């Protein structure tokens, strides 16, 4: 139940996962889920948004689903932007749809979900960001935020 994935294993996971269902993807551009999903999409991944609040709408040009079980195409990875206590049912859905990887973002860990994934033969990664790991392992660190003009050394005019 520990996340002992080495660099080579993480690189393999990110290389082989072509379709990623992003659970908890927000429509707000400033949310980490949006920024990470946009980064992954612009680096060749097919992103499938999953968020009941936006079901039937488009996020990042893709139809948003209310749950993983509503998705009608194969999913390689389930990338979770949810609280730790919300992960167990998502893990069960990931098993149902045949996902190969259950990836939990920074600060998210769930031992029950880990056991569910392990018993189903699904790779379980927790407390890591797909965007950060991709940038670290595939040379995309220039995308950390510098070229988005979100991060700046200049003090904003609206601050006192």
The 8 nearest C-alpha neighbors of each residue, nearest first, counted from 0:
[[1, 113, 2, 110, 114, 117, 123, 3],
 [2, 0, 3, 125, 124, 113, 4, 123],
 [1, 3, 4, 124, 125, 0, 123, 126],
 [4, 2, 1, 5, 124, 0, 8, 6],
 [5, 3, 2, 8, 9, 6, 124, 7],
 [6, 4, 8, 7, 9, 3, 10, 2],
 [5, 7, 9, 8, 10, 4, 136, 11],
 [6, 8, 10, 5, 9, 11, 4, 12],
 [7, 9, 11, 5, 10, 6, 4, 12],
 [10, 8, 12, 6, 11, 7, 13, 5],
 [9, 11, 7, 13, 8, 12, 14, 6],
 [12, 10, 14, 8, 9, 13, 15, 7],
 [13, 11, 9, 15, 10, 14, 16, 8],
 [12, 14, 10, 16, 11, 15, 9, 133],
 [15, 13, 11, 12, 16, 10, 17, 9],
 [14, 16, 12, 13, 11, 17, 75, 10],
 [17, 15, 75, 13, 14, 18, 12, 76],
 [16, 18, 44, 15, 45, 75, 19, 14],
 [19, 17, 45, 75, 74, 16, 44, 46],
 [20, 18, 76, 46, 77, 75, 47, 74],
 [19, 21, 47, 77, 46, 48, 78, 22],
 [22, 20, 78, 48, 24, 49, 79, 47],
 [23, 21, 49, 79, 24, 80, 78, 50],
 [22, 24, 80, 50, 81, 49, 25, 21],
 [25, 23, 32, 22, 21, 48, 33, 50],
 [24, 26, 27, 33, 32, 23, 30, 50],
 [25, 27, 58, 28, 33, 24, 53, 30],
 [28, 26, 25, 29, 30, 33, 32, 24],
 [29, 27, 33, 30, 26, 34, 25, 31],
 [28, 30, 27, 31, 34, 33, 32, 149],
 [29, 31, 33, 32, 28, 27, 34, 25],
 [32, 30, 34, 33, 35, 29, 28, 25],
 [33, 31, 24, 35, 30, 34, 36, 25],
 [34, 32, 36, 30, 31, 35, 28, 25],
 [33, 35, 31, 37, 32, 36, 38, 30],
 [36, 34, 38, 130, 32, 37, 33, 31],
 [37, 35, 39, 33, 38, 34, 32, 40],
 [38, 36, 40, 34, 39, 35, 33, 41],
 [37, 39, 35, 41, 36, 40, 34, 42],
 [40, 38, 42, 36, 41, 37, 44, 35],
 [41, 39, 44, 37, 42, 43, 38, 45],
 [40, 42, 38, 39, 43, 37, 44, 36],
 [43, 41, 39, 40, 44, 38, 37, 139],
 [42, 44, 40, 41, 39, 45, 17, 38],
 [45, 43, 40, 17, 39, 18, 42, 46],
 [44, 46, 18, 40, 19, 17, 47, 43],
 [47, 45, 19, 20, 40, 44, 18, 48],
 [46, 48, 20, 21, 19, 61, 49, 45],
 [49, 47, 63, 21, 24, 20, 64, 46],
 [50, 48, 22, 64, 63, 65, 21, 66],
 [49, 51, 23, 65, 52, 53, 64, 22],
 [52, 50, 65, 54, 53, 64, 49, 66],
 [51, 53, 50, 54, 65, 25, 49, 23],
 [54, 52, 51, 56, 50, 63, 55, 65],
 [55, 53, 64, 51, 65, 63, 56, 52],
 [54, 56, 63, 62, 64, 53, 57, 65],
 [57, 55, 53, 54, 63, 62, 58, 61],
 [56, 58, 62, 61, 60, 63, 59, 55],
 [57, 59, 60, 61, 26, 63, 62, 48],
 [58, 60, 61, 57, 37, 46, 26, 36],
 [59, 61, 58, 57, 62, 63, 56, 46],
 [62, 60, 57, 58, 59, 63, 47, 48],
 [63, 61, 57, 56, 55, 58, 64, 48],
 [62, 64, 48, 54, 55, 49, 56, 57],
 [65, 63, 49, 54, 66, 50, 55, 69],
 [64, 66, 51, 54, 50, 49, 69, 63],
 [67, 65, 68, 69, 64, 49, 51, 50],
 [66, 68, 69, 70, 92, 49, 93, 64],
 [67, 69, 66, 70, 92, 96, 95, 71],
 [70, 68, 67, 66, 64, 71, 65, 49],
 [71, 69, 68, 67, 72, 64, 66, 73],
 [70, 72, 69, 73, 68, 96, 74, 67],
 [73, 71, 70, 74, 96, 18, 69, 47],
 [74, 72, 75, 71, 96, 97, 98, 18],
 [75, 73, 18, 98, 76, 19, 72, 20],
 [74, 76, 98, 16, 99, 18, 19, 100],
 [77, 75, 100, 19, 98, 74, 99, 101],
 [76, 78, 20, 101, 19, 102, 21, 100],
 [79, 77, 102, 21, 103, 20, 22, 76],
 [80, 78, 22, 103, 81, 21, 104, 102],
 [79, 81, 23, 22, 104, 32, 78, 24],
 [82, 80, 79, 23, 85, 83, 86, 22],
 [81, 83, 85, 84, 107, 86, 80, 108],
 [82, 84, 107, 108, 85, 86, 109, 81],
 [83, 85, 82, 86, 109, 87, 81, 108],
 [86, 84, 82, 83, 87, 81, 88, 89],
 [85, 87, 89, 83, 84, 88, 90, 112],
 [86, 88, 112, 90, 89, 85, 111, 91],
 [89, 87, 91, 90, 86, 92, 85, 112],
 [88, 90, 92, 86, 87, 91, 93, 85],
 [89, 91, 93, 87, 88, 92, 112, 86],
 [92, 90, 88, 94, 89, 93, 95, 87],
 [91, 93, 95, 89, 94, 90, 67, 96],
 [92, 94, 90, 98, 96, 91, 95, 89],
 [95, 93, 97, 91, 92, 96, 98, 90],
 [96, 94, 92, 93, 97, 91, 68, 98],
 [95, 97, 93, 94, 98, 92, 68, 67],
 [98, 96, 94, 95, 93, 99, 74, 73],
 [97, 99, 75, 93, 74, 76, 100, 96],
 [98, 100, 121, 75, 76, 122, 97, 101],
 [101, 99, 76, 122, 121, 98, 123, 102],
 [100, 102, 123, 77, 76, 122, 124, 78],
 [103, 101, 124, 78, 125, 77, 123, 100],
 [104, 102, 125, 79, 107, 126, 124, 78],
 [103, 105, 128, 127, 126, 107, 80, 79],
 [106, 104, 126, 127, 107, 128, 103, 125],
 [105, 107, 126, 104, 108, 127, 125, 83],
 [108, 106, 83, 126, 105, 104, 103, 125],
 [109, 107, 83, 125, 126, 110, 106, 103],
 [108, 110, 112, 111, 83, 113, 86, 107],
 [109, 111, 113, 112, 114, 108, 0, 87],
 [112, 110, 114, 113, 109, 87, 115, 86],
 [113, 111, 87, 115, 109, 110, 114, 90],
 [112, 114, 110, 116, 111, 115, 0, 117],
 [113, 115, 117, 111, 112, 116, 118, 110],
 [116, 114, 112, 118, 113, 117, 111, 119],
 [115, 117, 121, 119, 113, 114, 118, 112],
 [116, 118, 114, 120, 119, 115, 121, 113],
 [117, 119, 115, 116, 120, 114, 121, 113],
 [120, 118, 116, 117, 121, 115, 94, 114],
 [121, 119, 117, 118, 116, 122, 99, 115],
 [122, 120, 116, 99, 100, 119, 117, 123],
 [121, 123, 100, 101, 99, 120, 124, 116],
 [124, 122, 101, 102, 100, 113, 116, 121],
 [125, 123, 102, 2, 103, 101, 122, 127],
 [126, 124, 103, 127, 108, 102, 104, 107],
 [125, 127, 105, 106, 104, 107, 103, 108],
 [128, 126, 105, 104, 125, 129, 103, 124],
 [127, 129, 104, 131, 130, 105, 132, 126],
 [130, 128, 132, 131, 133, 127, 35, 104],
 [131, 129, 133, 35, 128, 132, 134, 39],
 [130, 132, 134, 128, 133, 129, 135, 140],
 [131, 133, 135, 129, 134, 130, 136, 128],
 [134, 132, 130, 136, 135, 131, 137, 129],
 [135, 133, 139, 140, 131, 138, 137, 132],
 [134, 136, 132, 133, 138, 137, 131, 140],
 [135, 137, 133, 134, 138, 132, 10, 6],
 [138, 136, 134, 133, 139, 135, 10, 132],
 [137, 139, 134, 140, 135, 136, 133, 141],
 [140, 138, 134, 141, 142, 137, 135, 133],
 [139, 141, 134, 142, 143, 138, 135, 131],
 [140, 142, 139, 143, 145, 146, 144, 138],
 [141, 143, 140, 144, 139, 146, 145, 134],
 [144, 142, 140, 141, 145, 131, 139, 146],
 [145, 143, 147, 142, 146, 150, 149, 148],
 [144, 146, 147, 150, 143, 148, 142, 141],
 [145, 147, 148, 144, 142, 141, 143, 149],
 [148, 146, 149, 144, 145, 150, 142, 143],
 [147, 149, 150, 146, 145, 151, 144, 152],
 [150, 148, 147, 144, 151, 145, 146, 29],
 [151, 149, 148, 145, 144, 152, 147, 146],
 [152, 150, 153, 148, 149, 145, 154, 155],
 [151, 153, 154, 150, 155, 145, 148, 149],
 [154, 152, 151, 155, 150, 156, 148, 149],
 [153, 155, 156, 152, 158, 151, 157, 159],
 [156, 154, 157, 158, 153, 151, 159, 152],
 [155, 157, 158, 154, 159, 153, 151, 152],
 [156, 158, 155, 159, 154, 153, 151, 152],
 [159, 157, 156, 155, 154, 153, 152, 151],
 [158, 157, 156, 155, 154, 153, 152, 151]]
